[in-house]
Amino acid sequence: MPRDYKSRANTQAKRRRQVSGWVWFILGMLVGLFFSALAWIKLLPADAKSSAAAGAGKTAPTTQREKTVGGEVTPKPRFDFYTILPEMEVVVPEPEVVPRALNRQKSVEEGAAEADRYMLQMGSFRQYADADRLKASLALVGIQAEIQRVKIDNGETFHRVRAGPYSPEKVKLLSARLKENRINSLMIKLK
């Protein structure tokens, strides 16, 4: 009687090809851990990378002002506005408030000076939305402001938030109200 050897060969081949489920599970975990480690290294902050590099035997930057980028040492950027801004600061003296009785006694020349009017500038922004936000917060304080669009010499556009014109007494009252609400203001004398 003839035998059928075909079925026996298939079962032995299947046993050789089958891999245990545990092997696939462990292999998947290792691959996942590898990609997680890569992502973690990529998302580390720069200062943690430099300390990790120092722990791995690489040399860390010698000063805090230097950073390593691709193995090259680059200096930390310098910001000149710390020196430029104090030079550009304009200090406007606060006007003296004179009692009304003395105002009547002024000469005609001093009477012309009494007609001085002042504007309050609360901010200047590049974005209109920022200026509008400040204008809204001023309205909540009770100050009606307007936004002026101004182009400066180099072609940039700024949006100034201003209120006024006011008399010196009114400017002093409004300045005090702005200080109470932690809003900075600049007093500008009109010509």
FITIGU-289824 format. One record per residue: residue in one letter; x, y, z of N, C-alpha, C in turn. Coordinates in nm, 4 decimals. Last residue first. Layout:
# FITIGU-289824
+------+----------+----------+----------+----------+----------+----------+----------+----------+----------+
| type |      n.X |      n.Y |      n.Z |     ca.X |     ca.Y |     ca.Z |      c.X |      c.Y |      c.Z |
+------+----------+----------+----------+----------+----------+----------+----------+----------+----------+
|    A |        X |        Y |        Z |        X |        Y |        Z |        X |        Y |        Z |
...
+------+----------+----------+----------+----------+----------+----------+----------+----------+----------+
//
This chain:
# FITIGU-289824
+------+----------+----------+----------+----------+----------+----------+----------+----------+----------+
| type |      n.X |      n.Y |      n.Z |     ca.X |     ca.Y |     ca.Z |      c.X |      c.Y |      c.Z |
+------+----------+----------+----------+----------+----------+----------+----------+----------+----------+
|    K |   0.2131 |  12.1644 |   2.0286 |   0.2684 |  12.2946 |   1.9901 |   0.1589 |  12.3893 |   1.9470 |
|    L |   0.1616 |  11.9589 |   2.3150 |   0.1249 |  11.9998 |   2.1794 |   0.1782 |  12.1388 |   2.1518 |
|    K |   0.3588 |  11.7353 |   2.4931 |   0.3105 |  11.8735 |   2.4859 |   0.2816 |  11.9065 |   2.3392 |
|    I |   0.2800 |  11.4254 |   2.6181 |   0.3369 |  11.4943 |   2.5026 |   0.2739 |  11.6331 |   2.4953 |
|    M |   0.3521 |  11.1770 |   2.8485 |   0.2858 |  11.3044 |   2.8296 |   0.3565 |  11.3795 |   2.7177 |
|    L |   0.2900 |  10.8371 |   2.8462 |   0.3891 |  10.9390 |   2.8131 |   0.3129 |  11.0680 |   2.7839 |
|    S |   0.2237 |  10.5645 |   3.0705 |   0.1825 |  10.6694 |   2.9768 |   0.2962 |  10.7700 |   2.9590 |
|    N |   0.1394 |  10.2331 |   3.1672 |   0.2393 |  10.3374 |   3.1496 |   0.1868 |  10.4392 |   3.0496 |
|    I |  -0.0798 |  10.1041 |   3.3945 |  -0.0646 |  10.1341 |   3.2519 |   0.0323 |  10.2511 |   3.2414 |
|    R |  -0.1803 |  10.0291 |   3.6482 |  -0.0536 |   9.9746 |   3.5965 |  -0.0419 |   9.9881 |   3.4448 |
|    N |  -0.3841 |  10.1674 |   3.7567 |  -0.4198 |  10.0489 |   3.6783 |  -0.2992 |   9.9864 |   3.6088 |
|    E |  -0.2522 |  10.3812 |   3.8714 |  -0.3273 |  10.2899 |   3.9583 |  -0.3604 |  10.1594 |   3.8877 |
|    K |  -0.1624 |  10.5072 |   3.6394 |  -0.0650 |  10.4428 |   3.7280 |  -0.1321 |  10.3454 |   3.8229 |
|    L |  -0.4053 |  10.6099 |   3.5445 |  -0.3337 |  10.5085 |   3.4665 |  -0.2316 |  10.4347 |   3.5527 |
|    R |  -0.4631 |  10.7977 |   3.7422 |  -0.5550 |  10.6861 |   3.7208 |  -0.4877 |  10.5735 |   3.6427 |
|    A |  -0.2466 |  10.9728 |   3.7033 |  -0.2598 |  10.9025 |   3.8315 |  -0.3525 |  10.7816 |   3.8172 |
|    S |  -0.3077 |  11.0643 |   3.4485 |  -0.1822 |  10.9913 |   3.4709 |  -0.1881 |  10.9123 |   3.6005 |
|    L |  -0.5455 |  11.2020 |   3.4971 |  -0.5486 |  11.0809 |   3.4147 |  -0.4214 |  10.9976 |   3.4330 |
|    L |  -0.4470 |  11.4149 |   3.6551 |  -0.5489 |  11.3234 |   3.7075 |  -0.5509 |  11.1914 |   3.6302 |
|    K |  -0.2692 |  11.5364 |   3.4735 |  -0.2195 |  11.4843 |   3.5998 |  -0.3178 |  11.3847 |   3.6613 |
|    V |  -0.4433 |  11.6133 |   3.2721 |  -0.3364 |  11.5172 |   3.2420 |  -0.2852 |  11.4548 |   3.3704 |
|    K |  -0.5960 |  11.8056 |   3.4006 |  -0.6616 |  11.6821 |   3.3577 |  -0.5576 |  11.5734 |   3.3282 |
|    E |  -0.4013 |  12.0034 |   3.4327 |  -0.4668 |  11.9443 |   3.5500 |  -0.5280 |  11.8088 |   3.5152 |
|    P |  -0.3278 |  12.0714 |   3.1648 |  -0.2293 |  12.0119 |   3.2565 |  -0.2928 |  11.9457 |   3.3784 |
|    S |  -0.5896 |  11.9563 |   2.9411 |  -0.5227 |  12.0621 |   3.0164 |  -0.4232 |  11.9960 |   3.1120 |
|    Y |  -0.5557 |  11.7455 |   2.6499 |  -0.6050 |  11.7770 |   2.7821 |  -0.5295 |  11.8954 |   2.8394 |
|    P |  -0.6525 |  11.6059 |   2.3304 |  -0.5682 |  11.6896 |   2.4165 |  -0.6379 |  11.7258 |   2.5470 |
|    G |  -0.6493 |  11.2592 |   2.4316 |  -0.6304 |  11.4016 |   2.4530 |  -0.6779 |  11.4807 |   2.3346 |
|    A |  -0.4584 |  10.9642 |   2.3832 |  -0.5792 |  11.0278 |   2.4349 |  -0.5494 |  11.1755 |   2.4528 |
|    R |  -0.3366 |  10.6971 |   2.1751 |  -0.3272 |  10.8290 |   2.2368 |  -0.4634 |  10.8757 |   2.2858 |
|    V |  -0.1420 |  10.4570 |   2.0518 |  -0.2654 |  10.4692 |   2.1299 |  -0.2527 |  10.5977 |   2.2101 |
|    R |  -0.0164 |  10.4077 |   1.7269 |  -0.0050 |  10.4753 |   1.8555 |  -0.1416 |  10.4815 |   1.9225 |
|    H |   0.1261 |  10.1760 |   1.5338 |  -0.0069 |  10.2185 |   1.5748 |   0.0043 |  10.2759 |   1.7156 |
|    F |   0.3584 |  10.1932 |   1.2634 |   0.3283 |  10.1764 |   1.4046 |   0.1893 |  10.2312 |   1.4324 |
|    T |   0.5364 |  10.0626 |   0.9941 |   0.4116 |  10.1230 |   1.0388 |   0.3898 |  10.0901 |   1.1858 |
|    E |   0.8487 |  10.1424 |   0.8374 |   0.7683 |  10.0590 |   0.9264 |   0.6445 |  10.1360 |   0.9707 |
|    G |   1.0142 |  10.3070 |   0.6900 |   0.8982 |  10.2494 |   0.6240 |   0.8117 |  10.1603 |   0.7115 |
|    N |   1.2130 |  10.4414 |   0.8226 |   1.2525 |  10.3214 |   0.7488 |   1.1330 |  10.2473 |   0.6888 |
|    D |   1.0660 |  10.6598 |   0.9451 |   1.1634 |  10.6796 |   0.8377 |   1.1951 |  10.5550 |   0.7569 |
|    I |   0.7236 |  10.5466 |   1.0012 |   0.8485 |  10.6111 |   1.0403 |   0.9465 |  10.6074 |   0.9236 |
|    K |   0.3819 |  10.6088 |   0.9889 |   0.4951 |  10.5456 |   0.9207 |   0.6200 |  10.6220 |   0.9602 |
|    V |   0.1065 |  10.5515 |   1.2032 |   0.2211 |  10.6363 |   1.1709 |   0.3263 |  10.5535 |   1.0992 |
|    R |  -0.2222 |  10.5781 |   1.3044 |  -0.1314 |  10.4974 |   1.2231 |  -0.0194 |  10.5892 |   1.1750 |
|    Q |  -0.3639 |  10.6041 |   1.6226 |  -0.3075 |  10.6752 |   1.5082 |  -0.2113 |  10.5835 |   1.4359 |
|    I |  -0.6507 |  10.5494 |   1.8027 |  -0.5326 |  10.4825 |   1.7469 |  -0.4896 |  10.5596 |   1.6230 |
|    E |  -0.7662 |  10.7022 |   2.1069 |  -0.7739 |  10.6796 |   1.9629 |  -0.6435 |  10.6161 |   1.9157 |
|    A |  -0.9635 |  10.6725 |   2.4086 |  -0.8379 |  10.6854 |   2.3344 |  -0.8643 |  10.6638 |   2.1864 |
|    Q |  -1.1094 |  10.7615 |   2.7015 |  -1.1385 |  10.7427 |   2.5597 |  -1.0109 |  10.7714 |   2.4814 |
|    I |  -1.1098 |  10.5982 |   3.0027 |  -1.0347 |  10.6917 |   2.9200 |  -1.0625 |  10.6595 |   2.7740 |
|    G |  -1.2032 |  10.4084 |   3.1786 |  -1.2783 |  10.5324 |   3.1639 |  -1.2061 |  10.6378 |   3.0828 |
|    V |  -1.1136 |  10.1556 |   3.1925 |  -1.0661 |  10.2448 |   3.2980 |  -1.1422 |  10.3777 |   3.2930 |
|    L |  -1.2196 |  10.0529 |   2.9614 |  -1.2661 |   9.9973 |   3.0880 |  -1.2248 |  10.0843 |   3.2064 |
|    A |  -1.0686 |  10.1925 |   2.7788 |  -1.2118 |  10.2218 |   2.7868 |  -1.2698 |  10.1668 |   2.9171 |
|    L |  -0.8253 |  10.0657 |   2.8123 |  -0.8377 |  10.2053 |   2.8543 |  -0.9845 |  10.2446 |   2.8667 |
|    S |  -0.8811 |   9.8220 |   2.6958 |  -0.8549 |   9.8240 |   2.8401 |  -0.8614 |   9.9666 |   2.8938 |
|    A |  -0.9131 |   9.9089 |   2.4290 |  -1.0267 |   9.8500 |   2.4995 |  -1.0042 |   9.8515 |   2.6506 |
|    K |  -0.6536 |   9.9926 |   2.3734 |  -0.7617 |  10.0901 |   2.3667 |  -0.8840 |  10.0388 |   2.4427 |
|    L |  -0.5199 |   9.7485 |   2.3869 |  -0.4904 |   9.8512 |   2.4864 |  -0.6014 |   9.9561 |   2.4898 |
|    R |  -0.6343 |   9.6260 |   2.1594 |  -0.6498 |   9.5630 |   2.2908 |  -0.6238 |   9.6654 |   2.4028 |
|    D |  -0.5418 |   9.7926 |   1.9576 |  -0.6855 |   9.7854 |   1.9842 |  -0.7133 |   9.7241 |   2.1210 |
|    A |  -0.2712 |   9.7340 |   1.9640 |  -0.3166 |   9.8697 |   1.9945 |  -0.4652 |   9.8703 |   2.0292 |
|    D |  -0.2806 |   9.4659 |   1.8847 |  -0.2258 |   9.5006 |   2.0158 |  -0.2718 |   9.6395 |   2.0591 |
|    A |  -0.3869 |   9.4917 |   1.6252 |  -0.4621 |   9.4166 |   1.7267 |  -0.4124 |   9.4486 |   1.8674 |
|    Y |  -0.1895 |   9.6176 |   1.4800 |  -0.3104 |   9.6923 |   1.5122 |  -0.3882 |   9.6234 |   1.6242 |
|    Q |   0.1518 |   9.5899 |   1.5598 |   0.0286 |   9.5204 |   1.5232 |  -0.0921 |   9.6023 |   1.5681 |
|    R |   0.3379 |   9.7626 |   1.6655 |   0.3465 |   9.7291 |   1.5234 |   0.2178 |   9.6648 |   1.4743 |
|    F |   0.2474 |  10.0292 |   1.8905 |   0.2571 |   9.8882 |   1.8557 |   0.2712 |   9.8709 |   1.7049 |
|    S |   0.2708 |  10.2256 |   2.1671 |   0.2933 |  10.2267 |   2.0234 |   0.3258 |  10.0837 |   1.9822 |
|    G |   0.0860 |  10.3819 |   2.4381 |   0.1631 |  10.2752 |   2.3742 |   0.1767 |  10.2977 |   2.2258 |
|    M |  -0.0234 |  10.6081 |   2.5468 |  -0.0140 |  10.4905 |   2.6326 |   0.0660 |  10.3768 |   2.5682 |
|    Q |   0.0140 |  10.9462 |   2.5583 |   0.0368 |  10.8295 |   2.4724 |   0.0616 |  10.7094 |   2.5625 |
|    L |  -0.1755 |  11.2278 |   2.5964 |  -0.1204 |  11.1128 |   2.6675 |  -0.1062 |  10.9988 |   2.5680 |
|    M |  -0.1116 |  11.5689 |   2.5241 |  -0.1665 |  11.4399 |   2.4829 |  -0.1025 |  11.3339 |   2.5730 |
|    Y |  -0.1906 |  11.9022 |   2.6293 |  -0.1073 |  11.7824 |   2.6356 |  -0.1851 |  11.6614 |   2.5857 |
|    R |  -0.1624 |  12.2537 |   2.5733 |  -0.2428 |  12.1329 |   2.5778 |  -0.1489 |  12.0135 |   2.5700 |
|    D |  -0.1474 |  12.5832 |   2.6872 |  -0.0763 |  12.4624 |   2.6485 |  -0.1667 |  12.3422 |   2.6684 |
|    A |  -0.2529 |  12.8130 |   2.7746 |  -0.3302 |  12.7447 |   2.6709 |  -0.2601 |  12.6179 |   2.6237 |
|    E |  -0.0612 |  12.9216 |   2.9316 |  -0.1668 |  12.8469 |   2.9980 |  -0.2480 |  12.7662 |   2.8978 |
|    A |   0.0895 |  13.0700 |   2.7584 |   0.1473 |  12.9431 |   2.8031 |   0.0427 |  12.8564 |   2.8714 |
|    A |  -0.0746 |  13.2890 |   2.7402 |  -0.0552 |  13.2086 |   2.6199 |   0.0026 |  13.0724 |   2.6564 |
|    G |  -0.0419 |  13.3908 |   2.9944 |  -0.1748 |  13.3421 |   2.9550 |  -0.1661 |  13.2568 |   2.8298 |
|    E |   0.2095 |  13.4927 |   2.9921 |   0.1898 |  13.3686 |   3.0648 |   0.0540 |  13.3081 |   3.0313 |
|    E |   0.1498 |  13.7235 |   2.8430 |   0.2501 |  13.6274 |   2.7950 |   0.2346 |  13.4921 |   2.8628 |
|    V |  -0.0253 |  13.8580 |   3.0034 |  -0.0726 |  13.8096 |   2.8741 |   0.0226 |  13.7033 |   2.8192 |
|    S |   0.0313 |  13.7444 |   3.3421 |   0.0355 |  13.8435 |   3.2354 |  -0.0141 |  13.7806 |   3.1055 |
|    K |  -0.1806 |  13.6189 |   3.6028 |  -0.0723 |  13.6053 |   3.5047 |  -0.0813 |  13.7151 |   3.3997 |
|    Q |  -0.3858 |  13.6157 |   3.7770 |  -0.2906 |  13.7247 |   3.7901 |  -0.1781 |  13.7175 |   3.6873 |
|    R |  -0.5235 |  13.3861 |   3.7348 |  -0.5879 |  13.5120 |   3.6963 |  -0.4888 |  13.6273 |   3.6959 |
|    N |  -0.3555 |  13.1933 |   3.8489 |  -0.3735 |  13.1954 |   3.7033 |  -0.4332 |  13.3279 |   3.6574 |
|    L |  -0.3855 |  13.2232 |   4.1195 |  -0.2626 |  13.2747 |   4.0586 |  -0.2743 |  13.2809 |   3.9071 |
|    A |  -0.6322 |  13.0995 |   4.1459 |  -0.6183 |  13.2395 |   4.1875 |  -0.4930 |  13.3014 |   4.1266 |
|    R |  -0.5853 |  12.8364 |   4.0725 |  -0.6606 |  12.9242 |   3.9821 |  -0.6467 |  13.0719 |   4.0201 |
|    P |  -0.2472 |  12.7119 |   4.1254 |  -0.3845 |  12.7403 |   4.1707 |  -0.4526 |  12.8436 |   4.0811 |
|    V |  -0.0741 |  12.5171 |   3.8890 |  -0.0791 |  12.6459 |   3.9584 |  -0.2243 |  12.6694 |   4.0022 |
|    V |   0.1188 |  12.2434 |   3.8482 |  -0.0199 |  12.2862 |   3.8599 |  -0.0238 |  12.4103 |   3.9476 |
|    E |   0.3722 |  12.1882 |   3.6192 |   0.3385 |  12.2370 |   3.7517 |   0.1937 |  12.2839 |   3.7504 |
|    P |   0.4065 |  11.8861 |   3.4312 |   0.3761 |  12.0293 |   3.4415 |   0.3407 |  12.0663 |   3.5856 |
|    E |   0.6912 |  11.6767 |   3.4321 |   0.5497 |  11.6926 |   3.4636 |   0.5205 |  11.8411 |   3.4811 |
|    P |   0.9154 |  11.6475 |   3.1535 |   0.8869 |  11.6912 |   3.2898 |   0.7362 |  11.7066 |   3.3105 |
|    V |   1.0030 |  11.3644 |   2.9856 |   0.9157 |  11.4805 |   2.9770 |   0.8827 |  11.5239 |   3.1187 |
|    V |   1.2751 |  11.2186 |   2.8455 |   1.2126 |  11.2448 |   2.9744 |   1.1334 |  11.3743 |   2.9623 |
|    V |   1.3274 |  10.9783 |   2.6175 |   1.2933 |  11.1192 |   2.6277 |   1.2195 |  11.1382 |   2.7590 |
|    E |   1.5767 |  10.7539 |   2.5143 |   1.4719 |  10.7860 |   2.6107 |   1.4528 |  10.9368 |   2.6196 |
|    M |   1.7857 |  10.6744 |   2.3621 |   1.6703 |  10.7276 |   2.2910 |   1.5587 |  10.7715 |   2.3858 |
|    E |   1.9669 |  10.5656 |   2.5361 |   2.0079 |  10.6836 |   2.4623 |   1.8888 |  10.7514 |   2.3956 |
|    P |   1.8360 |  10.3353 |   2.6254 |   1.8553 |  10.4468 |   2.7186 |   1.8973 |  10.5759 |   2.6486 |
|    L |   1.8396 |  10.1826 |   2.3720 |   1.7176 |  10.2377 |   2.4292 |   1.7404 |  10.3488 |   2.5308 |
|    I |   2.1057 |  10.0968 |   2.3249 |   2.0429 |  10.1942 |   2.2361 |   1.9227 |  10.2607 |   2.3023 |
|    T |   2.1702 |   9.9047 |   2.5130 |   2.2477 |  10.0284 |   2.5111 |   2.1803 |  10.1363 |   2.4272 |
|    Y |   1.9829 |   9.7115 |   2.4664 |   2.0058 |   9.7512 |   2.6046 |   2.0855 |   9.8821 |   2.6104 |
|    F |   1.9960 |   9.6564 |   2.1997 |   1.8914 |   9.7480 |   2.2426 |   1.9055 |   9.7888 |   2.3877 |
|    D |   2.1834 |   9.4722 |   2.1220 |   2.2288 |   9.6095 |   2.1403 |   2.1211 |   9.7016 |   2.1941 |
|    F |   2.2622 |   9.1563 |   2.2057 |   2.1472 |   9.2428 |   2.1865 |   2.1890 |   9.3853 |   2.2216 |
|    R |   2.4379 |   8.8914 |   2.0568 |   2.4423 |   9.0136 |   2.1366 |   2.3197 |   9.0968 |   2.1047 |
|    P |   2.4162 |   8.5337 |   2.0780 |   2.3886 |   8.6612 |   2.0097 |   2.3902 |   8.7787 |   2.1073 |
|    K |   2.7022 |   8.3418 |   2.1696 |   2.5638 |   8.3771 |   2.1996 |   2.5350 |   8.5128 |   2.1357 |
|    P |   2.9104 |   8.1889 |   1.9193 |   2.8884 |   8.2817 |   2.0306 |   2.7401 |   8.3111 |   2.0478 |
|    T |   2.9496 |   7.8393 |   1.8644 |   2.8996 |   7.9676 |   1.8143 |   2.8762 |   8.0600 |   1.9322 |
|    V |   3.1446 |   7.5725 |   1.7835 |   3.1139 |   7.6630 |   1.8935 |   3.0721 |   7.7964 |   1.8326 |
|    E |   3.0274 |   7.2754 |   1.6261 |   3.0959 |   7.4037 |   1.6180 |   3.0533 |   7.4911 |   1.7345 |
|    G |   2.8704 |   7.0519 |   1.6482 |   3.0111 |   7.0358 |   1.6799 |   3.0897 |   7.1658 |   1.6740 |
|    G |   2.6136 |   7.1463 |   1.5975 |   2.6788 |   7.0596 |   1.5002 |   2.8274 |   7.0461 |   1.5248 |
|    V |   2.6726 |   7.3890 |   1.8120 |   2.5748 |   7.3544 |   1.7101 |   2.6477 |   7.2714 |   1.6058 |
|    T |   2.7128 |   7.4887 |   2.1396 |   2.7640 |   7.4039 |   2.0334 |   2.6495 |   7.3689 |   1.9403 |
|    K |   2.7473 |   7.8230 |   2.2606 |   2.6670 |   7.7021 |   2.2423 |   2.7320 |   7.6192 |   2.1319 |
|    E |   2.8529 |   8.0590 |   2.5051 |   2.8765 |   7.9818 |   2.3835 |   2.7861 |   7.8602 |   2.3803 |
|    R |   2.8163 |   8.1740 |   2.7480 |   2.7831 |   8.2566 |   2.6327 |   2.8011 |   8.1809 |   2.5016 |
|    Q |   2.9132 |   8.0137 |   2.9417 |   2.7692 |   8.0117 |   2.9222 |   2.7294 |   8.0914 |   2.7991 |
|    T |   3.2076 |   7.8405 |   2.8238 |   3.1378 |   7.9491 |   2.8913 |   2.9893 |   7.9366 |   2.8646 |
|    T |   3.2759 |   7.5972 |   2.7052 |   3.3560 |   7.6464 |   2.8159 |   3.2868 |   7.7581 |   2.8915 |
|    P |   3.0549 |   7.3243 |   2.6276 |   3.1034 |   7.4612 |   2.6044 |   3.1726 |   7.5152 |   2.7287 |
|    A |   3.1938 |   6.9921 |   2.6851 |   3.0840 |   7.0883 |   2.6901 |   3.1405 |   7.2271 |   2.6625 |
|    T |   3.3208 |   6.7200 |   2.5062 |   3.3504 |   6.8404 |   2.5817 |   3.2320 |   6.9355 |   2.5722 |
|    K |   3.2018 |   6.3868 |   2.5692 |   3.2276 |   6.4987 |   2.4794 |   3.2532 |   6.6213 |   2.5641 |
|    G |   3.1293 |   6.1958 |   2.7509 |   3.2716 |   6.2060 |   2.7210 |   3.3035 |   6.3177 |   2.6238 |
|    A |   2.8707 |   6.1970 |   2.8273 |   2.9075 |   6.0937 |   2.7311 |   3.0543 |   6.1026 |   2.6912 |
|    G |   2.8454 |   6.4189 |   2.9837 |   2.8444 |   6.2893 |   3.0508 |   2.8874 |   6.1776 |   2.9583 |
|    A |   2.8374 |   6.6111 |   2.7878 |   2.9506 |   6.6114 |   2.8809 |   2.9589 |   6.4780 |   2.9538 |
|    A |   2.5950 |   6.5508 |   2.6711 |   2.7158 |   6.5342 |   2.5913 |   2.8382 |   6.5308 |   2.6816 |
|    A |   2.4263 |   6.6216 |   2.8744 |   2.4290 |   6.4815 |   2.8340 |   2.5539 |   6.4533 |   2.7516 |
|    S |   2.4722 |   6.8934 |   2.8746 |   2.5124 |   6.8174 |   2.9929 |   2.5152 |   6.6686 |   2.9626 |
|    S |   2.3715 |   6.9549 |   2.6230 |   2.5124 |   6.9803 |   2.6491 |   2.5593 |   6.9050 |   2.7739 |
|    K |   2.1043 |   6.8806 |   2.6530 |   2.1863 |   6.8093 |   2.5551 |   2.3343 |   6.8300 |   2.5844 |
|    A |   2.0194 |   7.0652 |   2.8375 |   2.0222 |   6.9244 |   2.8791 |   2.1069 |   6.8427 |   2.7812 |
|    D |   2.0323 |   7.2980 |   2.6840 |   2.1195 |   7.2862 |   2.8013 |   2.1270 |   7.1421 |   2.8513 |
|    A |   1.8387 |   7.2499 |   2.4823 |   1.9800 |   7.2613 |   2.4471 |   2.0708 |   7.2430 |   2.5682 |
|    P |   1.5907 |   6.9955 |   2.5637 |   1.6382 |   7.1335 |   2.5547 |   1.7891 |   7.1362 |   2.5330 |
|    L |   1.4986 |   6.7156 |   2.3532 |   1.5639 |   6.7670 |   2.4736 |   1.5995 |   6.9136 |   2.4570 |
|    L |   1.4001 |   6.6028 |   2.1224 |   1.3189 |   6.7042 |   2.1881 |   1.3801 |   6.7592 |   2.3159 |
|    K |   1.5898 |   6.4085 |   2.0507 |   1.5635 |   6.5203 |   1.9593 |   1.4894 |   6.6341 |   2.0301 |
|    I |   1.5692 |   6.2285 |   2.2617 |   1.6958 |   6.2993 |   2.2403 |   1.6736 |   6.4210 |   2.1524 |
|    W |   1.3087 |   6.1355 |   2.2182 |   1.3422 |   6.2025 |   2.3432 |   1.4710 |   6.2836 |   2.3284 |
|    A |   1.3320 |   6.0084 |   1.9701 |   1.2444 |   6.1249 |   1.9838 |   1.2789 |   6.2040 |   2.1099 |
|    L |   1.5075 |   5.7983 |   2.0422 |   1.5453 |   5.8964 |   1.9395 |   1.4620 |   6.0237 |   1.9516 |
|    A |   1.3500 |   5.6632 |   2.2304 |   1.4771 |   5.7230 |   2.2723 |   1.5238 |   5.8271 |   2.1713 |
|    S |   1.1438 |   5.5750 |   2.0612 |   1.1134 |   5.6659 |   2.1725 |   1.2402 |   5.7363 |   2.2204 |
|    F |   1.2815 |   5.3961 |   1.8980 |   1.2267 |   5.5190 |   1.8398 |   1.1872 |   5.6200 |   1.9479 |
|    F |   1.3497 |   5.2022 |   2.0959 |   1.4532 |   5.2673 |   2.0150 |   1.4008 |   5.3993 |   1.9574 |
|    L |   1.1016 |   5.1171 |   2.1889 |   1.1933 |   5.1852 |   2.2801 |   1.3027 |   5.2603 |   2.2046 |
|    G |   1.0063 |   4.9902 |   1.9531 |   0.9368 |   5.1057 |   2.0113 |   1.0252 |   5.1844 |   2.1058 |
|    V |   1.1909 |   4.7803 |   1.9294 |   1.1817 |   4.8800 |   1.8227 |   1.1131 |   5.0063 |   1.8756 |
|    L |   1.1324 |   4.6422 |   2.1670 |   1.2666 |   4.6959 |   2.1432 |   1.2648 |   4.8042 |   2.0361 |
|    M |   0.8629 |   4.5669 |   2.1251 |   0.8990 |   4.6537 |   2.2376 |   1.0361 |   4.7177 |   2.2164 |
|    G |   0.8913 |   4.3946 |   1.9041 |   0.8143 |   4.5186 |   1.8927 |   0.8468 |   4.6171 |   2.0036 |
|    L |   1.0383 |   4.1868 |   2.0253 |   1.0950 |   4.2591 |   1.9113 |   1.0225 |   4.3936 |   1.8929 |
|    I |   0.8514 |   4.0959 |   2.2114 |   0.9782 |   4.1533 |   2.2579 |   1.0438 |   4.2346 |   2.1475 |
|    F |   0.6482 |   4.0041 |   2.0327 |   0.6192 |   4.1044 |   2.1352 |   0.7477 |   4.1742 |   2.1811 |
|    W |   0.7800 |   3.8056 |   1.8871 |   0.7286 |   3.9233 |   1.8176 |   0.7005 |   4.0376 |   1.9172 |
|    V |   0.8311 |   3.6269 |   2.0963 |   0.9446 |   3.6825 |   2.0210 |   0.8993 |   3.8091 |   1.9485 |
|    W |   0.5759 |   3.5554 |   2.1761 |   0.6619 |   3.6288 |   2.2682 |   0.7793 |   3.6932 |   2.1956 |
|    G |   0.4836 |   3.4003 |   1.9664 |   0.4242 |   3.5323 |   1.9878 |   0.5075 |   3.6180 |   2.0815 |
|    S |   0.7335 |   3.2232 |   1.7735 |   0.6523 |   3.2391 |   1.8930 |   0.5998 |   3.3827 |   1.9065 |
|    V |   0.6981 |   3.1512 |   1.4368 |   0.7775 |   3.2174 |   1.5397 |   0.6834 |   3.2440 |   1.6558 |
|    Q |   0.6982 |   2.9020 |   1.1865 |   0.6265 |   2.9676 |   1.2954 |   0.7249 |   3.0244 |   1.3978 |
|    R |   0.8656 |   2.7525 |   1.0173 |   0.8323 |   2.8909 |   0.9837 |   0.7643 |   2.9647 |   1.0981 |
|    R |   0.8804 |   2.4954 |   1.1274 |   1.0038 |   2.5727 |   1.1117 |   0.9735 |   2.7210 |   1.0876 |
|    R |   0.6172 |   2.4102 |   1.1125 |   0.6788 |   2.4254 |   1.2435 |   0.8060 |   2.5084 |   1.2347 |
|    K |   0.5819 |   2.3962 |   0.8385 |   0.5060 |   2.4955 |   0.9147 |   0.5689 |   2.5193 |   1.0507 |
|    A |   0.7444 |   2.1802 |   0.7745 |   0.7785 |   2.3126 |   0.7215 |   0.7056 |   2.4216 |   0.7996 |
|    Q |   0.6049 |   1.9706 |   0.8991 |   0.7408 |   2.0031 |   0.9441 |   0.7824 |   2.1413 |   0.8945 |
|    T |   0.3683 |   1.9752 |   0.7540 |   0.3642 |   2.0043 |   0.8976 |   0.5023 |   2.0370 |   0.9512 |
|    N |   0.4549 |   1.9070 |   0.4936 |   0.3933 |   2.0377 |   0.5209 |   0.3934 |   2.0709 |   0.6690 |
|    A |   0.5402 |   1.6424 |   0.5159 |   0.6363 |   1.7462 |   0.4803 |   0.5803 |   1.8850 |   0.5118 |
|    R |   0.3024 |   1.5019 |   0.5660 |   0.4067 |   1.5084 |   0.6675 |   0.5061 |   1.6210 |   0.6387 |
|    S |   0.1626 |   1.5212 |   0.3232 |   0.1079 |   1.5860 |   0.4421 |   0.2125 |   1.5973 |   0.5530 |
|    K |   0.3260 |   1.3624 |   0.1448 |   0.3038 |   1.5054 |   0.1241 |   0.2561 |   1.5752 |   0.2516 |
|    Y |   0.3298 |   1.0937 |   0.1567 |   0.4327 |   1.1677 |   0.2321 |   0.4118 |   1.3203 |   0.2254 |
|    D |   0.1253 |   0.8348 |   0.1672 |   0.1213 |   0.9758 |   0.1258 |   0.2181 |   1.0553 |   0.2126 |
|    R |   0.2086 |   0.5107 |   0.0538 |   0.1920 |   0.6122 |   0.1600 |   0.1914 |   0.7525 |   0.1009 |
|    P |   0.0579 |   0.2129 |  -0.0918 |   0.1388 |   0.3337 |  -0.1006 |   0.1066 |   0.4327 |   0.0130 |
|    M |   0.0820 |  -0.1154 |   0.0000 |   0.0000 |   0.0000 |   0.0000 |   0.0885 |   0.1245 |   0.0000 |
+------+----------+----------+----------+----------+----------+----------+----------+----------+----------+
//
